[in-house]
């Protein structure tokens, strides 16, 4: 991992808040996600920046040196941004700057914008974490983005940022085609209490934490045998029968893996389209949203398990 300006801001937030829990609330991330990020930063730095004390955290000698340097760098970085806004000829306004989380919907947003606007100049930036995308929207380095949020972990977009919910999307269970539960139309989460799971590392947005809460509500804690950041590697483990895992319902699973919905849909996320109200895209965002949703629904219809789930949901609501 290479240190970025957002990592410096994270360390400063913890130092200023005096505790990881308060800093997590201020940053609007989960406490486990923030703790994991701090551990990665400390590994990169080569030592502990904080130690736990009776009333919160205590800054180490290395931590104080890091904080002093980080504060100076962040202040210089912010001044540089202010100077850029002051002296820029704002030619960047002719470029539609697209961002989002790492999934199929952000590239689709780029395509949709090219369909809506005549000969647009489009750039894109995709992140594995949602927080840097929100920060980029707030700092006017992105115009529009696809984000996600999880139950109990709402995101705050800040002033000047508007949004619409694209869809509330369930998670499906991916399991080997010969797994005893693979023949069921949907899976009761409690029936997976004793299986081995493959999950990604804890994330700041609360995705893994939300899944653990869903399992807790079903009466068990998941046996996480494999921690894998790569969806390809996770798919190979599931395809070999080593574990089961969570999938987005629009995913194309590897051979020998089937996707099944979870009864009651206890684990889900909301996909959002967010944009700056003062950006060039704001005047056509309605068209962009409608086309992006239409594209999502086309993909949904091409996934048999998801299409069946969707039809059943519509039947329940009628």
C-alpha positions as CSV (number, residue, x, y, z in Angstrom):
1,X,0.0,0.0,0.0
2,X,1.3,3.5,-0.8
3,X,0.4,6.4,1.5
4,X,-2.0,8.9,0.0
5,X,-3.3,12.2,1.2
6,X,-6.5,10.5,2.4
7,X,-4.4,8.3,4.7
8,X,-2.9,11.4,6.3
9,X,-6.3,12.9,6.8
10,X,-7.4,9.7,8.5
11,X,-4.5,9.7,11.0
12,X,-5.1,13.4,11.7
13,X,-8.8,12.7,12.3
14,X,-7.9,10.0,14.9
15,X,-5.4,12.2,16.6
16,X,-7.8,15.1,16.8
17,X,-10.7,13.0,18.0
18,X,-8.7,11.3,20.7
19,X,-10.3,7.9,20.0
20,X,-10.9,5.5,17.1
21,X,-14.6,5.3,17.8
22,X,-15.1,9.1,17.8
23,X,-13.0,9.4,14.6
24,X,-15.0,6.7,12.9
25,X,-18.2,8.6,13.7
26,X,-16.7,11.8,12.3
27,X,-15.4,10.1,9.2
28,X,-18.6,8.1,8.8
29,X,-16.9,4.8,8.5
30,X,-17.1,1.6,10.6
31,X,-14.9,1.3,13.6
32,X,-13.4,-2.1,12.4
33,X,-12.8,-0.6,9.0
34,X,-11.0,2.4,10.5
35,X,-8.9,0.1,12.8
36,X,-8.0,-2.0,9.8
37,X,-6.9,1.0,7.8
38,X,-4.8,2.3,10.7
39,X,-3.1,-1.0,10.9
40,X,-2.3,-0.9,7.1
41,X,-0.9,2.7,7.5
42,X,1.2,1.6,10.5
43,X,2.6,-1.3,8.5
44,X,3.6,1.1,5.8
45,X,5.1,3.6,8.2
46,X,6.9,0.9,10.1
47,X,5.7,1.3,13.6
48,X,2.7,2.2,15.9
49,X,1.3,5.7,15.7
50,X,-1.1,5.2,18.6
51,X,-1.5,3.0,21.6
52,X,-4.7,2.5,23.5
53,X,-4.9,4.3,26.9
54,X,-7.4,4.4,29.7
55,X,-9.3,7.3,28.2
56,X,-8.8,6.7,24.5
57,X,-5.6,6.6,22.4
58,X,-2.1,7.8,23.2
59,X,0.1,9.2,20.5
60,X,3.5,7.5,20.3
61,X,6.8,9.3,19.6
62,X,6.7,8.1,16.0
63,X,3.0,9.0,15.8
64,X,3.7,12.6,16.9
65,X,6.4,13.0,14.3
66,X,4.1,11.6,11.6
67,X,1.2,13.8,12.7
68,X,3.3,17.0,12.6
69,X,4.6,16.1,9.1
70,X,1.1,15.0,7.9
71,X,-0.6,18.2,9.2
72,X,1.9,20.4,7.3
73,X,1.5,18.3,4.1
74,X,-2.3,18.4,4.3
75,X,-2.3,22.1,4.8
76,X,0.1,22.6,1.8
77,X,-2.1,20.3,-0.3
78,X,-5.2,22.3,0.6
79,X,-3.5,25.6,-0.2
80,X,-2.4,24.1,-3.5
81,X,-6.0,23.2,-4.3
82,X,-7.2,26.7,-3.4
83,X,-4.6,28.2,-5.7
84,X,-5.6,26.0,-8.5
85,X,-9.2,27.1,-8.2
86,X,-8.2,30.7,-8.0
87,X,-5.9,30.7,-11.1
88,X,-7.4,28.0,-13.2
89,X,-8.9,28.9,-16.5
90,X,-11.5,26.2,-15.7
91,X,-11.0,24.5,-19.0
92,X,-11.6,21.3,-16.9
93,X,-15.3,22.2,-16.8
94,X,-15.6,20.9,-20.4
95,X,-14.6,17.5,-19.2
96,X,-17.2,15.3,-17.5
97,X,-15.3,13.6,-14.6
98,X,-16.9,10.3,-13.7
99,X,-16.1,8.3,-10.6
100,X,-17.4,5.4,-8.5
101,X,-16.8,2.2,-6.7
102,X,-15.2,-0.8,-8.4
103,X,-18.1,-2.6,-10.1
104,X,-19.8,-2.8,-13.5
105,X,-22.0,0.3,-12.9
106,X,-19.3,2.9,-13.0
107,X,-18.1,2.0,-16.6
108,X,-21.7,1.9,-17.6
109,X,-22.1,5.5,-16.4
110,X,-19.3,6.5,-18.8
111,X,-21.1,4.9,-21.7
112,X,-24.4,6.5,-20.7
113,X,-22.9,10.0,-20.6
114,X,-21.5,9.5,-24.1
115,X,-25.0,8.6,-25.2
116,X,-26.7,11.6,-23.6
117,X,-24.2,14.4,-24.4
118,X,-23.0,15.3,-27.9
119,X,-19.3,14.3,-28.3
120,X,-18.4,14.7,-24.6
121,X,-14.9,14.7,-23.2
122,X,-15.1,12.1,-20.4
123,X,-12.6,10.9,-17.8
124,X,-13.1,8.3,-15.1
125,X,-11.7,7.2,-11.8
126,X,-12.7,4.0,-10.0
127,X,-11.9,3.3,-6.3
128,X,-12.3,0.1,-4.2
129,X,-13.5,2.3,-1.3
130,X,-16.4,4.6,-1.3
131,X,-14.9,7.3,1.0
132,X,-12.3,8.6,-1.5
133,X,-15.0,9.0,-4.2
134,X,-17.2,11.1,-1.8
135,X,-14.2,13.2,-1.0
136,X,-13.5,13.7,-4.7
137,X,-17.0,14.9,-5.3
138,X,-16.8,17.3,-2.4
139,X,-13.4,18.7,-3.6
140,X,-14.8,19.2,-7.1
141,X,-12.5,16.7,-8.8
142,X,-15.5,14.6,-9.8
143,X,-18.8,15.6,-11.4
144,X,-20.8,12.4,-11.0
145,X,-20.3,9.1,-9.4
146,X,-21.9,5.7,-8.5
147,X,-21.7,5.0,-4.8
148,X,-23.1,2.4,-2.4
149,X,-24.2,2.3,1.2
150,X,-25.1,-0.4,3.6
151,X,-27.8,-0.8,6.3
152,X,-26.8,1.1,9.5
153,X,-23.9,2.8,7.7
154,X,-25.4,5.7,5.8
155,X,-23.0,7.9,3.9
156,X,-22.9,11.7,4.1
157,X,-22.3,13.5,0.8
158,X,-21.9,17.1,2.1
159,X,-23.2,20.4,0.7
160,X,-23.7,20.9,-3.0
161,X,-23.9,17.1,-3.7
162,X,-27.2,15.7,-4.9
163,X,-28.1,12.1,-5.3
164,X,-30.8,9.5,-6.2
165,X,-31.1,5.9,-5.2
166,X,-30.6,3.8,-8.3
167,X,-31.7,0.5,-6.8
168,X,-31.7,-1.5,-3.5
169,X,-29.8,-4.6,-4.4
170,X,-29.8,-7.9,-2.5
171,X,-26.7,-10.0,-2.0
172,X,-26.9,-13.6,-3.2
173,X,-25.0,-16.6,-1.9
174,X,-22.5,-18.2,-4.3
175,X,-21.9,-21.9,-3.8
176,X,-20.6,-24.9,-5.7
177,X,-23.1,-26.5,-8.0
178,X,-22.9,-29.8,-6.1
179,X,-23.5,-28.2,-2.7
180,X,-26.5,-29.7,-0.9
181,X,-28.2,-26.3,-0.9
182,X,-27.6,-25.5,-4.5
183,X,-30.9,-27.1,-5.6
184,X,-33.0,-24.8,-3.4
185,X,-34.7,-21.7,-4.9
186,X,-33.5,-19.6,-2.0
187,X,-31.3,-20.2,1.0
188,X,-32.0,-19.7,4.7
189,X,-29.0,-17.9,6.1
190,X,-29.0,-20.0,9.3
191,X,-28.5,-23.1,7.2
192,X,-25.0,-21.8,6.4
193,X,-23.9,-21.5,10.0
194,X,-21.4,-24.3,9.9
195,X,-19.9,-23.8,6.4
196,X,-16.6,-22.1,5.6
197,X,-16.9,-18.6,4.1
198,X,-14.7,-16.5,1.8
199,X,-15.1,-12.8,2.5
200,X,-13.2,-9.7,1.6
201,X,-11.2,-7.8,4.3
202,X,-13.2,-5.4,6.5
203,X,-14.2,-2.3,4.6
204,X,-14.8,1.3,5.7
205,X,-18.3,1.4,4.1
206,X,-19.6,-1.4,6.4
207,X,-20.3,-4.1,3.8
208,X,-18.6,-6.9,5.8
209,X,-19.9,-5.5,9.1
210,X,-23.5,-5.5,7.7
211,X,-23.1,-9.1,6.6
212,X,-21.9,-10.1,10.0
213,X,-24.9,-8.4,11.5
214,X,-27.2,-10.3,9.2
215,X,-25.5,-13.6,10.3
216,X,-25.8,-12.5,14.0
217,X,-29.5,-11.9,13.5
218,X,-29.7,-15.5,12.1
219,X,-28.1,-16.8,15.2
220,X,-24.5,-17.5,14.2
221,X,-21.1,-15.9,13.5
222,X,-19.7,-16.8,10.1
223,X,-16.7,-19.1,10.0
224,X,-14.4,-17.0,7.8
225,X,-11.8,-19.4,6.5
226,X,-10.5,-17.3,3.7
227,X,-9.9,-13.5,3.5
228,X,-9.6,-12.5,-0.1
229,X,-9.7,-9.1,-1.7
230,X,-9.9,-10.4,-5.3
231,X,-13.3,-11.5,-6.6
232,X,-11.5,-13.8,-9.0
233,X,-9.6,-15.7,-6.3
234,X,-12.8,-15.8,-4.2
235,X,-14.7,-17.3,-7.1
236,X,-12.0,-20.0,-7.6
237,X,-12.3,-21.0,-3.9
238,X,-16.1,-21.3,-4.2
239,X,-15.8,-23.2,-7.5
240,X,-13.5,-25.7,-5.9
241,X,-16.0,-26.3,-3.1
242,X,-13.7,-24.8,-0.4
243,X,-16.1,-22.2,0.7
244,X,-19.3,-20.2,0.1
245,X,-19.4,-16.4,-0.4
246,X,-21.5,-13.4,-1.2
247,X,-22.1,-12.1,-4.7
248,X,-23.8,-9.1,-6.2
249,X,-26.9,-10.5,-8.1
250,X,-25.7,-9.0,-11.4
251,X,-22.5,-11.0,-11.2
252,X,-21.4,-13.6,-13.7
253,X,-20.2,-16.4,-11.5
254,X,-17.4,-18.7,-12.6
255,X,-18.2,-22.2,-13.9
256,X,-19.5,-24.6,-11.3
257,X,-20.8,-21.8,-9.1
258,X,-24.5,-21.0,-8.7
259,X,-26.1,-18.0,-7.1
260,X,-29.1,-18.2,-4.8
261,X,-31.0,-15.5,-3.0
262,X,-31.2,-15.4,0.7
263,X,-34.6,-15.8,2.3
264,X,-35.8,-12.5,3.6
265,X,-33.0,-10.5,1.9
266,X,-31.2,-9.7,5.1
267,X,-28.0,-8.5,3.4
268,X,-28.3,-5.8,0.8
269,X,-26.9,-2.4,-0.3
270,X,-28.2,0.7,-2.0
271,X,-26.7,1.9,-5.2
272,X,-26.7,5.7,-5.6
273,X,-26.0,8.1,-8.3
274,X,-24.5,11.3,-6.8
275,X,-23.5,14.5,-8.7
276,X,-22.4,18.0,-8.0
277,X,-25.3,20.5,-8.4
278,X,-22.9,23.0,-10.1
279,X,-21.4,20.5,-12.6
280,X,-22.0,20.4,-16.4
281,X,-23.8,17.1,-16.0
282,X,-26.5,18.5,-13.6
283,X,-28.7,19.7,-16.5
284,X,-29.0,16.2,-18.0
285,X,-28.7,14.0,-14.9
286,X,-32.3,12.9,-15.3
287,X,-31.6,11.3,-18.6
288,X,-28.3,9.8,-17.3
289,X,-30.2,8.3,-14.4
290,X,-33.0,6.8,-16.5
291,X,-30.5,5.2,-19.0
292,X,-28.3,3.9,-16.2
293,X,-31.4,2.3,-14.5
294,X,-32.6,0.9,-17.8
295,X,-29.2,-0.7,-18.4
296,X,-29.2,-2.1,-14.9
297,X,-32.6,-3.7,-15.5
298,X,-31.4,-5.2,-18.8
299,X,-28.5,-6.9,-16.9
300,X,-31.0,-8.1,-14.2
301,X,-33.2,-9.7,-16.8
302,X,-30.2,-11.6,-18.3
303,X,-29.4,-13.2,-14.9
304,X,-32.0,-16.0,-14.4
305,X,-31.8,-16.2,-10.6
306,X,-31.9,-12.4,-10.2
307,X,-34.8,-12.1,-12.7
308,X,-36.8,-14.7,-10.8
309,X,-36.1,-12.9,-7.5
310,X,-37.2,-9.6,-9.1
311,X,-40.4,-11.0,-10.4
312,X,-41.2,-12.5,-7.0
313,X,-40.5,-9.2,-5.3
314,X,-42.9,-7.4,-7.7
315,X,-45.5,-10.0,-7.0
316,X,-45.2,-9.4,-3.3
317,X,-45.6,-5.7,-3.7
318,X,-48.7,-5.9,-6.0
